[in-house]
């Protein structure tokens, strides 16, 4: 993990008043493959396949890697969700999402 990502990750945890979950390669817990996991798992808005671009899906399959982050920032009712194939990229995306939400709130 890049040093910059460590700082962003710590900031994510600081901004999170409820829970934060990081999952890496959960599909491997039941001997599934990335493609099946994407089609059958829940993302932010139903099946994970709805939440990702085709480019990201193909990269996740190529790398056999799924990284997911769920952040219940201010309340246990609504959450933010990020997924991808690169930990640094996911950390940056979640950090930017939470910072953007602070501007809106």
Backbone as CSV, one residue per row, in Angstrom:
resi,resn,N_x,N_y,N_z,CA_x,CA_y,CA_z,C_x,C_y,C_z
1,UNK,0.849,-1.162,0.000,0.000,0.000,0.000,0.906,1.239,0.000
2,UNK,0.555,2.203,-0.830,1.322,3.445,-0.915,1.157,4.242,0.380
3,UNK,2.191,4.997,0.733,2.151,5.815,1.945,0.986,6.802,1.907
4,UNK,0.721,7.386,0.758,-0.398,8.318,0.605,-1.732,7.617,0.935
5,UNK,-1.843,6.363,0.522,-3.062,5.597,0.806,-3.241,5.339,2.291
6,UNK,-2.136,5.135,2.995,-2.205,4.914,4.444,-2.818,6.142,5.112
7,UNK,-2.390,7.324,4.697,-2.944,8.556,5.247,-4.422,8.698,4.931
8,UNK,-4.815,8.395,3.683,-6.229,8.479,3.301,-7.059,7.451,4.070
9,UNK,-6.513,6.245,4.239,-7.221,5.199,4.969,-7.466,5.633,6.415
10,UNK,-6.458,6.179,7.048,-6.619,6.667,8.421,-7.663,7.775,8.483
11,UNK,-7.701,8.627,7.480,-8.697,9.701,7.435,-10.102,9.131,7.242
12,UNK,-10.233,8.095,6.416,-11.528,7.421,6.238,-12.023,6.910,7.593
13,UNK,-11.150,6.251,8.330,-11.532,5.726,9.637,-11.901,6.844,10.605
14,UNK,-11.203,7.965,10.526,-11.506,9.105,11.382,-12.884,9.691,11.046
15,UNK,-13.235,9.740,9.756,-14.508,10.310,9.321,-15.697,9.379,9.589
16,UNK,-15.421,8.103,9.817,-16.486,7.108,9.961,-16.966,7.035,11.406
17,UNK,-18.237,7.418,11.617,-18.807,7.392,12.963,-19.434,6.039,13.286
18,UNK,-19.837,5.300,12.286,-20.439,3.978,12.502,-19.425,2.912,12.091
19,UNK,-19.747,2.054,11.143,-18.816,0.967,10.814,-18.169,1.147,9.447
20,UNK,-17.020,0.503,9.310,-16.292,0.452,8.044,-15.835,-0.982,7.844
21,UNK,-16.130,-1.543,6.677,-15.752,-2.921,6.388,-14.916,-2.966,5.120
22,UNK,-13.803,-3.657,5.195,-12.934,-3.892,4.044,-12.904,-5.392,3.802
23,UNK,-13.231,-5.791,2.579,-13.227,-7.201,2.216,-12.344,-7.379,0.986
24,UNK,-11.446,-8.329,1.064,-10.553,-8.613,-0.064,-10.699,-10.085,-0.440
25,UNK,-11.112,-10.309,-1.677,-11.241,-11.660,-2.258,-12.201,-12.574,-1.501
26,UNK,-13.320,-12.037,-1.111,-14.335,-12.835,-0.425,-14.819,-13.999,-1.290
27,UNK,-14.729,-13.832,-2.605,-15.179,-14.904,-3.513,-14.384,-16.190,-3.323
28,UNK,-13.186,-16.079,-2.807,-12.338,-17.258,-2.634,-12.727,-18.091,-1.406
29,UNK,-13.555,-17.524,-0.543,-13.985,-18.252,0.654,-14.867,-19.452,0.333
30,UNK,-15.521,-19.401,-0.829,-16.364,-20.543,-1.207,-15.975,-21.101,-2.584
31,UNK,-14.706,-20.929,-2.927,-14.151,-21.463,-4.172,-14.877,-20.941,-5.415
32,UNK,-15.442,-19.744,-5.301,-16.110,-19.125,-6.440,-15.072,-18.418,-7.311
33,UNK,-15.507,-17.969,-8.483,-14.624,-17.150,-9.299,-15.167,-15.729,-9.324
34,UNK,-14.361,-14.805,-9.776,-14.717,-13.397,-9.770,-15.994,-13.153,-10.563
35,UNK,-16.078,-13.742,-11.732,-17.224,-13.507,-12.600,-18.539,-13.918,-11.927
36,UNK,-18.552,-15.087,-11.304,-19.756,-15.553,-10.616,-20.076,-14.646,-9.425
37,UNK,-19.053,-14.263,-8.679,-19.251,-13.398,-7.522,-19.873,-12.057,-7.943
38,UNK,-19.372,-11.487,-9.018,-19.890,-10.214,-9.512,-21.369,-10.332,-9.871
39,UNK,-21.753,-11.438,-10.455,-23.141,-11.615,-10.883,-24.098,-11.950,-9.738
40,UNK,-23.597,-12.539,-8.668,-24.498,-13.007,-7.617,-24.425,-12.214,-6.316
41,UNK,-23.416,-11.385,-6.140,-23.245,-10.664,-4.880,-23.923,-9.306,-4.913
42,UNK,-24.255,-8.841,-3.733,-24.899,-7.543,-3.591,-23.846,-6.444,-3.562
43,UNK,-24.076,-5.431,-4.345,-23.264,-4.230,-4.300,-24.053,-3.128,-3.632
44,UNK,-23.909,-1.928,-4.114,-24.625,-0.791,-3.552,-26.088,-0.789,-3.975
45,UNK,-26.323,-1.144,-5.215,-27.657,-1.010,-5.794,-28.121,-2.334,-6.392
46,UNK,-28.126,-3.390,-5.599,-28.505,-4.695,-6.125,-27.268,-5.492,-6.478
47,UNK,-27.317,-6.270,-7.558,-26.150,-7.073,-7.934,-24.910,-6.199,-8.141
48,UNK,-23.783,-6.708,-7.707,-22.519,-5.986,-7.867,-22.297,-5.572,-9.312
49,UNK,-22.769,-6.372,-10.251,-22.566,-6.081,-11.670,-23.154,-4.732,-12.077
50,UNK,-24.127,-4.222,-11.338,-24.714,-2.906,-11.651,-23.817,-1.755,-11.211
51,UNK,-22.925,-2.021,-10.278,-22.120,-0.961,-9.669,-20.769,-0.730,-10.320
52,UNK,-20.399,-1.558,-11.260,-19.053,-1.431,-11.828,-19.110,-1.279,-13.349
53,UNK,-18.075,-0.648,-13.870,-17.956,-0.507,-15.312,-17.471,-1.827,-15.912
54,UNK,-17.656,-1.969,-17.183,-17.170,-3.173,-17.868,-15.649,-3.258,-17.768
55,UNK,-14.985,-2.129,-17.875,-13.521,-2.098,-17.765,-13.075,-2.604,-16.394
56,UNK,-13.741,-2.139,-15.337,-13.386,-2.572,-13.988,-13.683,-4.065,-13.815
57,UNK,-14.812,-4.517,-14.339,-15.183,-5.936,-14.243,-14.119,-6.811,-14.891
58,UNK,-13.690,-6.442,-16.085,-12.683,-7.229,-16.803,-11.348,-7.233,-16.062
59,UNK,-10.979,-6.111,-15.459,-9.722,-6.022,-14.709,-9.802,-6.884,-13.435
60,UNK,-10.972,-6.900,-12.791,-11.149,-7.736,-11.604,-11.020,-9.211,-11.971
61,UNK,-11.597,-9.599,-13.091,-11.501,-10.988,-13.558,-10.049,-11.322,-13.903
62,UNK,-9.387,-10.433,-14.620,-7.988,-10.660,-15.019,-7.085,-10.838,-13.803
63,UNK,-7.271,-10.019,-12.790,-6.422,-10.064,-11.597,-6.934,-11.044,-10.539
64,UNK,-8.119,-11.625,-10.775,-8.751,-12.530,-9.815,-8.804,-11.878,-8.433
65,UNK,-9.221,-10.594,-8.430,-9.218,-9.806,-7.203,-10.472,-8.951,-7.111
66,UNK,-11.110,-9.009,-5.953,-12.245,-8.138,-5.657,-11.997,-7.497,-4.297
67,UNK,-11.948,-6.176,-4.291,-11.809,-5.420,-3.053,-13.100,-4.634,-2.877
68,UNK,-13.719,-4.781,-1.705,-14.960,-4.074,-1.425,-14.827,-3.298,-0.118
69,UNK,-15.402,-2.105,-0.107,-15.446,-1.276,1.089,-16.877,-0.802,1.305
70,UNK,-17.359,-0.972,2.531,-18.661,-0.453,2.952,-18.395,0.514,4.097
71,UNK,-18.950,1.695,4.004,-18.746,2.690,5.053,-20.091,3.267,5.468
72,UNK,-20.459,3.015,6.709,-21.632,3.636,7.304,-21.104,4.865,8.043
73,UNK,-20.989,5.952,7.323,-20.268,7.138,7.801,-20.923,7.812,9.006
74,UNK,-22.169,8.204,8.861,-22.820,8.998,9.905,-23.961,8.285,10.608
75,UNK,-24.474,7.238,9.990,-25.667,6.565,10.507,-25.645,5.102,10.068
76,UNK,-26.236,4.216,10.829,-26.290,2.817,10.418,-27.346,2.543,9.338
77,UNK,-27.971,3.587,8.837,-29.027,3.411,7.840,-28.491,3.475,6.414
78,UNK,-27.709,4.485,6.081,-27.191,4.634,4.721,-25.696,4.385,4.689
79,UNK,-25.207,3.875,3.567,-23.781,3.573,3.492,-23.199,3.983,2.144
80,UNK,-21.884,4.046,2.098,-21.137,4.277,0.871,-20.450,2.969,0.518
81,UNK,-20.332,2.722,-0.771,-19.787,1.447,-1.238,-18.799,1.703,-2.370
82,UNK,-17.669,1.040,-2.309,-16.644,1.112,-3.347,-16.149,-0.302,-3.592
83,UNK,-15.903,-0.646,-4.844,-15.280,-1.933,-5.146,-14.306,-1.750,-6.296
84,UNK,-13.356,-2.668,-6.370,-12.357,-2.614,-7.434,-11.376,-3.760,-7.324
85,UNK,-10.232,-3.589,-7.964,-9.202,-4.623,-8.026,-7.870,-4.157,-7.456
86,UNK,-7.799,-2.893,-7.034,-6.557,-2.309,-6.534,-6.852,-1.585,-5.218
87,UNK,-6.173,-1.959,-4.154,-6.452,-1.407,-2.834,-6.239,0.107,-2.794
88,UNK,-5.134,0.574,-3.335,-4.868,2.015,-3.334,-5.969,2.781,-4.066
89,UNK,-6.409,2.252,-5.196,-7.464,2.882,-5.984,-8.777,2.927,-5.190
90,UNK,-9.111,1.846,-4.498,-10.346,1.800,-3.712,-10.287,2.775,-2.539
91,UNK,-9.146,2.835,-1.887,-8.990,3.768,-0.768,-9.183,5.198,-1.255
92,UNK,-8.559,5.540,-2.355,-8.686,6.893,-2.904,-10.132,7.201,-3.295
93,UNK,-10.802,6.240,-3.914,-12.192,6.445,-4.315,-13.100,6.643,-3.100
94,UNK,-12.924,5.833,-2.055,-13.743,5.986,-0.857,-13.438,7.318,-0.176
95,UNK,-12.182,7.664,-0.072,-11.782,8.934,0.538,-12.442,10.107,-0.188
96,UNK,-12.351,10.114,-1.510,-12.934,11.195,-2.303,-14.457,11.223,-2.175
97,UNK,-15.074,10.061,-2.117,-16.524,9.980,-1.947,-16.952,10.585,-0.617
98,UNK,-16.248,10.246,0.450,-16.597,10.764,1.766,-16.338,12.265,1.857
99,UNK,-15.240,12.719,1.282,-14.942,14.147,1.285,-16.002,14.915,0.499
100,UNK,-16.429,14.379,-0.628,-17.473,15.010,-1.438,-18.783,15.051,-0.654
101,UNK,-19.084,13.992,0.071,-20.292,13.958,0.885,-20.246,15.030,1.978
102,UNK,-19.064,15.294,2.535,-18.927,16.344,3.540,-19.292,17.708,2.960
103,UNK,-18.961,17.942,1.699,-19.275,19.220,1.049,-20.778,19.383,0.868
104,UNK,-21.470,18.266,0.595,-22.907,18.293,0.341,-23.692,18.431,1.643
105,UNK,-23.227,17.775,2.689,-23.949,17.734,3.972,-24.043,19.097,4.615
